[in-house]
Amino acid sequence: MYRYTLCLIRKHDQWLLLNRQKQPAMGMWNGVGGKIEPGESPAESVIRETFEETGLTLTAVQFSGTILLQADETVGIYLFLAELPSDQLLVTPLATREGILDWKQLDWILHPDNTGVISNLKTYLPHVLKQTTPQLHTFHYDGHRLLEHHISALEKTIH
């Protein structure tokens, strides 16, 4: 069920987002990540996916919870936070094969009139930044319309 990873990378007071050029979430700003390959741990996957999508080599990621998207099918995502390593630089905006990378201010990401950010990011990010332990964020959708968002404690963490 949990086949994907997502990473939100911070540089001071900015967050690295990707405006995707293909489905899913084409044209929407979100973190970077992707599918977990056979034999990979979620942390290994998010480090690999981050490198593939950004060229950044993360040495440490913080497991911050899981996201469960329930609609016609159920999609599970492992969520990670990371700090931009001090020895690395990423100048943006930067066009890549996945889309456009850019550093964005938190207030821009969370602004209620900002319809370009994937909607669930604006819902769970404030909770993730305040939490002290990883949590499960469950979203119920009717098509693309969000019906409910629930937060619950995770029964176990990952390594």
Sine and cosine of phi, psi and omega as CSV:
sin_phi,cos_phi,sin_psi,cos_psi,sin_omega,cos_omega
0.00,0.00,-0.71,0.70,0.03,-1.00
-1.00,0.01,0.99,-0.11,-0.08,-1.00
-0.91,-0.41,0.02,1.00,-0.11,-0.99
-0.77,-0.64,0.35,-0.94,0.10,-0.99
-0.79,-0.61,0.40,-0.92,0.05,-1.00
-0.59,-0.81,0.70,-0.72,0.00,-1.00
-0.80,-0.59,0.71,-0.70,0.11,-0.99
-0.93,-0.37,0.89,-0.46,-0.11,-0.99
-0.96,-0.28,0.78,-0.63,-0.03,-1.00
-0.96,-0.29,0.63,-0.78,0.16,-0.99
-0.77,-0.64,0.97,-0.23,-0.06,-1.00
0.86,0.51,-0.93,-0.37,-0.02,-1.00
-0.95,-0.32,0.37,0.93,0.01,-1.00
-0.84,-0.54,0.41,-0.91,-0.01,-1.00
-0.84,-0.55,0.67,-0.74,0.01,-1.00
-0.99,0.12,0.84,-0.54,0.03,-1.00
-0.83,-0.55,0.40,-0.92,0.03,-1.00
-0.88,-0.48,0.81,-0.59,0.13,-0.99
-1.00,-0.04,0.97,-0.25,-0.15,-0.99
-0.93,0.36,0.66,-0.75,0.04,-1.00
-0.99,-0.15,-0.04,1.00,0.06,-1.00
-0.62,-0.78,0.20,-0.98,0.00,-1.00
-0.93,0.38,0.45,-0.89,-0.09,1.00
-0.98,0.21,0.33,-0.95,0.05,-1.00
0.89,0.45,0.61,0.79,0.04,-1.00
-0.84,0.55,0.74,-0.67,0.03,-1.00
0.98,0.18,0.09,1.00,-0.02,-1.00
-0.95,-0.32,0.54,-0.84,0.07,-1.00
-1.00,0.08,0.72,-0.70,0.03,-1.00
-0.39,-0.92,0.07,-1.00,0.11,-0.99
-0.94,0.33,-0.08,-1.00,0.02,-1.00
-0.97,-0.25,0.42,-0.91,0.01,-1.00
0.36,-0.93,-0.23,-0.97,-0.01,-1.00
0.15,-0.99,-0.41,-0.91,-0.10,-1.00
-0.98,0.22,0.60,-0.80,0.11,-0.99
-0.99,0.16,0.80,-0.60,0.02,-1.00
-0.99,0.13,0.44,-0.90,0.04,-1.00
-0.82,0.57,0.73,-0.68,0.01,-1.00
1.00,0.06,-0.12,0.99,0.01,-1.00
-1.00,0.00,0.57,-0.82,0.22,-0.97
-0.99,0.15,0.30,-0.95,0.07,-1.00
-0.85,0.53,-0.64,0.77,0.00,-1.00
-0.91,0.42,-0.68,0.73,0.05,-1.00
-0.88,0.48,-0.65,0.76,0.00,-1.00
-0.89,0.46,-0.73,0.68,-0.07,-1.00
-0.93,0.36,-0.54,0.84,0.06,-1.00
-0.93,0.38,-0.70,0.71,0.03,-1.00
-0.89,0.45,-0.76,0.65,-0.03,-1.00
-0.88,0.47,-0.64,0.77,0.03,-1.00
-0.88,0.48,-0.70,0.72,0.03,-1.00
-0.89,0.46,-0.71,0.70,-0.03,-1.00
-0.89,0.46,-0.60,0.80,-0.08,-1.00
-1.00,0.01,-0.39,0.92,-0.11,-0.99
-0.81,-0.59,-0.38,0.93,-0.14,-0.99
0.99,0.11,-0.03,1.00,0.00,-1.00
-0.99,0.11,0.65,-0.76,0.06,-1.00
-0.97,-0.25,0.97,-0.23,0.05,-1.00
-1.00,0.09,0.70,-0.71,0.05,-1.00
-0.97,-0.24,-0.29,0.96,0.01,-1.00
-0.58,-0.81,0.73,-0.68,0.11,-0.99
-0.77,-0.64,0.53,-0.85,-0.01,-1.00
-0.95,-0.30,0.88,-0.47,0.08,-1.00
-0.91,0.41,0.83,-0.56,-0.10,-1.00
-0.88,-0.47,0.03,1.00,0.05,-1.00
0.71,-0.70,-0.20,-0.98,0.02,-1.00
-0.77,-0.64,0.41,-0.91,0.04,-1.00
-0.83,-0.56,0.78,-0.63,0.03,-1.00
-0.88,-0.48,0.89,-0.46,0.00,-1.00
-0.97,-0.24,0.90,-0.44,-0.04,-1.00
-0.91,-0.42,0.90,-0.44,0.05,-1.00
-0.59,-0.81,-0.77,-0.64,0.06,-1.00
-0.88,0.48,-0.57,0.82,0.13,-0.99
-0.75,-0.66,0.26,-0.97,0.00,-1.00
-0.97,-0.26,0.75,-0.66,0.01,-1.00
-0.84,-0.55,0.75,-0.66,0.03,-1.00
-0.92,-0.39,0.68,-0.74,-0.07,-1.00
-0.74,-0.67,0.74,-0.67,0.17,-0.99
-1.00,0.05,0.78,-0.63,-0.06,-1.00
-0.96,-0.26,0.72,-0.69,0.02,-1.00
-0.77,-0.64,0.50,-0.87,0.18,-0.98
-0.91,-0.42,0.49,-0.87,0.04,-1.00
-0.49,-0.87,0.44,-0.90,0.14,-0.99
-0.99,-0.15,0.62,-0.78,0.08,-1.00
-0.89,0.46,0.84,-0.55,0.04,-1.00
-0.84,0.55,0.66,-0.75,-0.09,-1.00
-0.89,0.45,-0.37,0.93,-0.01,-1.00
-1.00,-0.02,0.12,0.99,-0.02,-1.00
-0.86,-0.52,0.47,-0.88,-0.02,-1.00
-0.71,-0.71,0.67,-0.74,0.10,-0.99
-0.72,-0.69,0.94,-0.33,0.00,-1.00
-1.00,0.04,0.78,-0.62,-0.03,-1.00
-0.79,-0.61,0.27,-0.96,0.04,1.00
-0.94,0.35,0.50,-0.86,-0.05,-1.00
-0.67,-0.74,0.87,-0.50,0.05,-1.00
-0.99,0.15,0.76,-0.65,0.04,-1.00
-0.78,-0.62,0.04,-1.00,0.03,-1.00
-0.92,0.38,-0.35,0.94,0.01,-1.00
-1.00,0.04,-0.42,0.91,-0.06,-1.00
0.46,-0.89,-0.46,-0.89,-0.03,-1.00
-0.95,-0.32,0.81,-0.58,0.09,-1.00
-1.00,-0.06,0.63,-0.77,0.07,-1.00
-0.38,-0.93,0.54,-0.84,0.09,-1.00
-0.99,0.11,0.76,-0.65,-0.05,-1.00
-0.79,-0.61,0.59,-0.81,0.08,-1.00
-0.95,0.30,0.55,-0.84,-0.01,-1.00
-0.85,0.52,-0.66,0.75,-0.01,-1.00
-0.91,0.42,-0.51,0.86,0.09,-1.00
-0.93,0.38,-0.70,0.72,-0.01,-1.00
-0.87,0.50,-0.70,0.71,-0.12,-0.99
-1.00,0.01,-0.07,1.00,-0.07,-1.00
-0.85,0.53,0.76,-0.66,-0.06,-1.00
-0.88,0.48,-0.42,0.91,0.00,-1.00
-1.00,0.03,-0.06,1.00,-0.02,-1.00
-0.99,0.14,0.98,-0.22,-0.01,-1.00
-1.00,-0.08,0.05,1.00,-0.01,-1.00
-1.00,0.00,-0.15,0.99,0.02,-1.00
-1.00,-0.10,0.67,-0.74,0.01,-1.00
-0.81,0.58,0.74,-0.67,-0.21,-0.98
-0.88,0.48,-0.61,0.79,-0.06,-1.00
-0.94,0.34,-0.44,0.90,0.07,-1.00
-0.87,0.49,-0.70,0.72,0.01,-1.00
-0.91,0.42,-0.41,0.91,-0.01,-1.00
-0.99,0.13,-0.74,0.68,-0.11,-0.99
-1.00,0.01,-0.43,0.90,-0.10,-1.00
-0.85,0.53,-0.72,0.70,0.02,-1.00
-0.85,0.53,-0.60,0.80,0.02,-1.00
-0.93,0.36,-0.68,0.73,-0.02,-1.00
-0.88,0.47,-0.64,0.77,-0.04,-1.00
-0.95,0.32,-0.36,0.93,0.01,-1.00
-0.99,-0.11,-0.37,0.93,-0.13,-0.99
-0.95,0.31,0.43,-0.90,0.05,-1.00
-0.96,-0.29,-0.28,0.96,0.06,-1.00
-0.74,-0.67,0.46,-0.89,0.02,-1.00
-0.87,0.49,0.57,-0.82,-0.01,-1.00
-0.75,-0.67,0.34,-0.94,0.10,-0.99
-0.99,-0.11,0.82,-0.57,0.07,-1.00
-0.95,-0.32,0.91,-0.41,-0.03,-1.00
-0.95,-0.31,0.80,-0.60,0.02,-1.00
-0.90,-0.44,0.77,-0.64,0.08,-1.00
-0.95,-0.32,0.79,-0.62,-0.05,-1.00
-0.85,-0.52,0.49,-0.87,0.25,-0.97
-0.92,-0.39,0.99,-0.16,-0.16,-0.99
0.92,0.39,-0.87,-0.50,0.04,-1.00
-0.98,-0.18,0.01,1.00,-0.06,-1.00
-1.00,-0.01,0.84,-0.54,0.02,-1.00
-0.95,0.32,0.81,-0.59,0.04,-1.00
-0.99,-0.14,-0.72,0.69,-0.07,-1.00
-0.52,-0.85,0.45,-0.89,0.14,-0.99
-0.73,-0.69,0.82,-0.57,0.03,-1.00
-0.86,-0.51,0.60,-0.80,0.09,-1.00
-0.89,-0.46,0.74,-0.67,0.05,-1.00
-0.61,-0.79,0.30,-0.96,0.02,-1.00
-0.95,0.32,0.58,-0.81,0.11,-0.99
-0.99,0.13,0.68,-0.73,-0.01,-1.00
-0.97,0.24,-0.46,0.89,0.08,-1.00
-0.52,-0.85,0.37,-0.93,0.01,-1.00
-0.97,-0.22,0.04,-1.00,0.01,-1.00
-0.90,-0.44,0.23,-0.97,0.03,-1.00
-0.89,-0.46,0.00,0.00,0.00,0.00
